[in-house]
Amino acid sequence: MAYIRRALEIESLLEESSLFLFGPRMTGKTSYIENELQKKAILSITFLDGDTLEAFQRNPVLLRSMLNDKKEGFVIVDEVQLFPPVLLDIQHIMTHSDIQFLLTGSSARKIKKSGNNLLGGRAGIMSMHPLVWKEIKDVNPELDSIFSTGMLPKIFRSKTYQVLLRNYVRAYLDNEIAAEGESRDLGVFSSFLAFAASENTELMNFSNVSRDIGMSADTIKKWYQILVDTFIGYYLRPYRKGTKRVPVNTSKFYFFDVGVARTAARMAVPTETMTEYGKLFENYIFMELKAYIDYSMSDDELYFWRTREGYEVDFIVENKAAIEVKTSKNITHKELKGLRAFMEENAVKEYIIVCRELFERTTDDGIRIIPWKQFLDNLWDNKII
């Protein structure tokens, strides 16, 4: 299967600083390294290799001797969470040389649990996301296809995507949950994961989940944090800077990939008339916005806005844009109410509806109605935020 060149560009950053590159399993961190960075590194090791891991377990300062005659360049350490003690050696090397490190992993949780810090702030942190529109636009996929396969590189182009997605969810439970001993009953955690996926894009309610799963609210909060620490999902905080209307205080939760979210929720691919279709569409646009902000190394924060009266805008990007996501092929006055209510706050420069209309148009009061593919083209061309 041909490699898809990624939108993430970090080589120039490694000339001046070390980086943690975190992301869920199978987002393509290892392939990215092998195809775009490995030949330029002075050393590249992976703890996915059993022999390498065993050698470092016998000699935790092995890396220091391997780099004894090196003073500059960058070193790649893949899946660093599998052997956190190496971070102590890396910190020593960074202190006594100009060598930088690219450290990848699928869980910051394992590093923190081991008592090791993330190099005391000496390294930046970046995220690796599933495939984004810029990387696959030449394939020109439709929403139904994206909802079916999700955007994990090895699954996106597979004919057996549903089997691979089910295996992914099972592997997550085995490798991230069971291996860390975070739940004595994987069946209960599996039920929680399914419930969390079914509530994807919704306001969080720990009490409701607690009641349905039969676990305490504190345990549910802890389990949601595991999803965050293993990069399976993200909290989206409410926008509270407005002064005209009283906003809600509760966050939302979004999965990192629509295919994984759909499979974890035990959901078939929805038709366009179903509520789940709209939720997956919203989740997908969130994924693209989050990846764009992370890859562009922007300081922009992403929020949502909802008032106690029920007005809502799906995404607010700092003072730049308010973005509403609708599956409609014909946007009506009713679907503009949320954006028009938010306009009263006078908080952003652009007001946008992402939808399935065929052509871009602008309302009399300045709301841009943009077909979803055109919106994603504009986003990755730096024309939205």
SEDO-472727 format. One line per 3 residues: number of its first residue (from 1); their letters; for each residue x, y, z of C-alpha. Coordinates in steps of 0.02 Angstrom, whole numbers, plus 50000, padded with zeros to 5 digits. Layout:
NUM = A = X:Y:Z  ...
This chain:
1 = MAY = 50000:50000:50000  50074:50167:49947  50123:50288:50083
4 = IRR = 50019:50447:50098  50128:50598:50131  50071:50683:50291
7 = ALE = 50026:50865:50321  50126:50870:50482  50296:50955:50460
10 = IES = 50416:50947:50606  50590:50923:50533  50634:51108:50546
13 = LLE = 50577:51110:50728  50698:50971:50771  50843:51084:50724
16 = ESS = 50810:51188:50879  50709:51086:51004  50657:50912:51056
19 = LFL = 50478:50854:51032  50355:50728:51098  50243:50669:50956
22 = FGP = 50091:50589:51036  49941:50512:50951  49827:50360:50957
25 = RMT = 49883:50193:50890  49883:50175:50700  49877:50360:50662
28 = GKT = 50039:50331:50564  50177:50394:50680  50296:50252:50637
31 = SYI = 50260:50262:50450  50287:50450:50455  50455:50425:50537
34 = ENE = 50509:50288:50417  50458:50383:50260  50496:50564:50304
37 = LQK = 50623:50575:50446  50721:50416:50479  50857:50442:50346
40 = KAI = 50895:50614:50418  50913:50558:50598  51081:50512:50675
43 = LSI = 50996:50368:50764  50823:50290:50762  50759:50158:50883
46 = TFL = 50589:50087:50921  50533:50000:51079  50408:49903:50975
49 = DGD = 50557:49794:50934  50569:49663:51071  50758:49644:51061
52 = TLE = 50783:49832:51076  50666:49843:51225  50754:49698:51311
55 = AFQ = 50926:49776:51282  50871:49940:51362  50790:49850:51508
58 = RNP = 50958:49768:51544  51051:49932:51524  50943:50089:51550
61 = VLL = 51089:50205:51502  51125:50114:51339  51072:50265:51237
64 = RSM = 51209:50371:51314  51344:50252:51254  51264:50236:51082
67 = LND = 51278:50425:51061  51446:50446:51147  51532:50515:50992
70 = KKE = 51385:50623:50935  51362:50805:50981  51222:50867:50868
73 = GFV = 51080:50810:50755  50918:50728:50806  50875:50556:50874
76 = IVD = 50709:50463:50854  50641:50357:50996  50478:50274:50943
79 = EVQ = 50346:50218:51070  50441:50291:51216  50300:50250:51338
82 = LFP = 50350:50067:51327  50512:50109:51420  50493:50274:51516
85 = PVL = 50660:50257:51610  50751:50305:51450  50690:50483:51479
88 = LDI = 50817:50505:51619  50957:50461:51501  50885:50574:51366
91 = QHI = 50879:50720:51487  51063:50692:51528  51110:50688:51344
94 = MTH = 51011:50847:51308  51102:50936:51450  51274:50889:51385
97 = SDI = 51254:50904:51197  51158:50991:51058  51066:50831:51012
100 = QFL = 50878:50846:50995  50752:50705:51014  50589:50657:50930
103 = LTG = 50496:50547:51054  50335:50464:50996  50201:50375:51094
106 = SSA = 50018:50328:51108  49999:50367:51293  50069:50505:51403
109 = RKI = 49981:50415:51545  50109:50274:51556  50251:50400:51566
112 = KKS = 50169:50498:51705  50123:50340:51801  50304:50282:51796
115 = GNN = 50355:50439:51892  50447:50514:51743  50403:50689:51686
118 = LLG = 50397:50747:51506  50579:50805:51513  50535:50946:51631
121 = GRA = 50468:51056:51493  50627:51040:51388  50529:50963:51244
124 = GIM = 50377:51027:51151  50221:50922:51129  50135:50891:50963
127 = SMH = 49991:50779:50910  49977:50656:50766  49801:50643:50699
130 = PLV = 49720:50521:50578  49721:50568:50394  49658:50743:50356
133 = WKE = 49575:50815:50203  49736:50891:50133  49813:50717:50127
136 = IKD = 49669:50625:50043  49576:50757:49942  49639:50683:49778
139 = VNP = 49540:50525:49820  49387:50638:49836  49292:50531:49964
142 = ELD = 49110:50563:50007  49043:50576:50184  48967:50401:50181
145 = SIF = 49139:50329:50142  49224:50431:50278  49093:50377:50406
148 = STG = 49116:50196:50353  49305:50181:50361  49360:50324:50470
151 = MLP = 49527:50406:50434  49659:50291:50510  49784:50266:50367
154 = KIF = 49786:50075:50360  49597:50063:50377  49547:50208:50263
157 = RSK = 49591:50112:50104  49549:49936:50163  49406:49832:50095
160 = TYQ = 49394:49745:50265  49380:49909:50360  49241:49850:50476
163 = VLL = 49341:49701:50536  49494:49811:50561  49392:49940:50657
166 = RNY = 49320:49807:50773  49496:49740:50800  49556:49916:50838
169 = VRA = 49427:49939:50976  49468:49768:51049  49655:49804:51041
172 = YLD = 49627:49969:51130  49540:49880:51273  49677:49747:51282
175 = NEI = 49831:49855:51256  49785:50018:51341  49658:49969:51474
178 = AAE = 49699:49791:51525  49887:49817:51511  49880:49965:51628
181 = GES = 49762:49878:51749  49641:50025:51742  49487:49915:51753
184 = RDL = 49468:49746:51834  49317:49711:51724  49350:49745:51540
187 = GVF = 49168:49704:51502  49110:49852:51607  49241:49967:51530
190 = SSF = 49187:49906:51357  49008:49955:51400  49072:50125:51457
193 = LAF = 49168:50147:51295  49012:50105:51193  48909:50229:51294
196 = AAS = 49041:50366:51279  49047:50337:51091  48857:50345:51076
199 = ENT = 48861:50511:51172  48999:50577:51058  48975:50764:51019
202 = ELM = 48848:50784:51160  48857:50880:51323  48940:50771:51454
205 = NFS = 48836:50706:51599  48936:50596:51717  48782:50556:51821
208 = NVS = 48687:50485:51672  48835:50378:51619  48859:50322:51799
211 = RDI = 48678:50267:51811  48679:50175:51644  48846:50088:51672
214 = GMS = 48823:50053:51857  48987:50134:51912  49016:50287:52021
217 = ADT = 49026:50459:51943  49206:50474:52004  49251:50314:51911
220 = IKK = 49167:50379:51753  49266:50541:51764  49425:50439:51784
223 = WYQ = 49382:50332:51634  49348:50484:51525  49518:50548:51576
226 = ILV = 49595:50385:51517  49517:50415:51346  49597:50588:51345
229 = DTF = 49767:50527:51405  49770:50392:51271  49713:50518:51139
232 = IGY = 49551:50426:51099  49452:50584:51131  49453:50767:51177
235 = YLR = 49355:50882:51288  49280:51034:51201  49251:51174:51325
238 = PYR = 49108:51298:51316  49140:51475:51257  49105:51589:51404
241 = KGT = 49171:51758:51350  49003:51820:51286  48903:51947:51384
244 = KRV = 48733:51950:51298  48671:51777:51345  48711:51654:51486
247 = PVN = 48810:51504:51420  48808:51326:51485  48957:51270:51589
250 = TSK = 48967:51088:51535  49098:51025:51411  49070:50910:51263
253 = FYF = 49172:50758:51215  49232:50711:51040  49315:50551:50980
256 = FDV = 49474:50566:50878  49404:50469:50729  49229:50445:50660
259 = GVA = 49259:50264:50610  49320:50217:50783  49178:50315:50866
262 = RTA = 49047:50230:50757  49120:50057:50789  49142:50083:50976
265 = ARM = 48959:50138:50984  48911:49977:50891  48828:50083:50759
268 = AVP = 48799:50039:50577  48839:50171:50447  48691:50291:50464
271 = TET = 48586:50355:50321  48576:50543:50293  48404:50555:50373
274 = MTE = 48466:50487:50540  48522:50592:50689  48684:50492:50697
277 = YGK = 48729:50554:50522  48732:50733:50584  48832:50685:50739
280 = LFE = 48965:50598:50634  48973:50747:50516  49000:50864:50664
283 = NYI = 49131:50746:50735  49222:50741:50568  49230:50931:50552
286 = FME = 49293:50938:50731  49432:50816:50684  49486:50925:50539
289 = LKA = 49483:51086:50642  49579:51006:50785  49711:50934:50669
292 = YID = 49730:51098:50575  49756:51197:50736  49881:51070:50801
295 = YSM = 49979:51052:50639  49990:51240:50612  50054:51258:50792
298 = SDD = 49925:51392:50821  49883:51462:50992  49700:51466:50942
301 = ELY = 49580:51379:51061  49427:51285:50999  49262:51301:51093
304 = FWR = 49076:51275:51069  48937:51396:51118  48770:51350:51192
307 = TRE = 48653:51459:51293  48526:51410:51424  48391:51463:51301
310 = GYE = 48453:51331:51178  48549:51436:51051  48704:51345:50993
313 = VDF = 48855:51359:50879  48959:51201:50856  49132:51279:50852
316 = IVE = 49208:51445:50900  49390:51478:50853  49450:51616:50971
319 = NKA = 49406:51786:50895  49415:51720:50716  49266:51614:50666
322 = AIE = 49101:51540:50723  49064:51379:50629  48901:51283:50625
325 = VKT = 48890:51109:50545  48730:51055:50458  48692:50905:50349
328 = SKN = 48562:51003:50253  48572:51025:50064  48465:51181:50077
331 = ITH = 48502:51294:50226  48349:51383:50291  48316:51526:50413
334 = KEL = 48292:51402:50555  48467:51333:50535  48543:51508:50547
337 = KGL = 48469:51550:50718  48620:51495:50819  48744:51596:50718
340 = RAF = 48631:51748:50717  48612:51741:50905  48801:51729:50923
343 = MEE = 48822:51879:50807  48751:51985:50949  48911:51950:51046
346 = NAV = 49016:52032:50908  49156:51913:50956  49224:51844:50791
349 = KEY = 49260:51902:50614  49182:51759:50514  49016:51667:50528
352 = IIV = 49010:51504:50431  48890:51360:50399  48972:51201:50336
355 = CRE = 48842:51098:50244  48801:50993:50092  48739:51131:49977
358 = LFE = 48819:51130:49805  48881:51310:49796  48950:51438:49916
361 = RTT = 48839:51588:49951  48826:51727:50079  48670:51786:50170
364 = DDG = 48620:51968:50180  48691:51980:50356  48859:51905:50309
367 = IRI = 48845:51719:50352  48947:51615:50230  48863:51451:50179
370 = IPW = 49001:51336:50116  48995:51159:50044  49096:51046:50158
373 = KQF = 49231:50999:50033  49259:51181:49988  49266:51224:50173
376 = LDN = 49403:51094:50200  49499:51156:50048  49492:51331:50118
379 = LWD = 49538:51273:50293  49697:51185:50238  49739:51330:50122
382 = NKI = 49740:51443:50277  49586:51539:50220  49470:51504:50366
385 = I = 49572:51529:50524
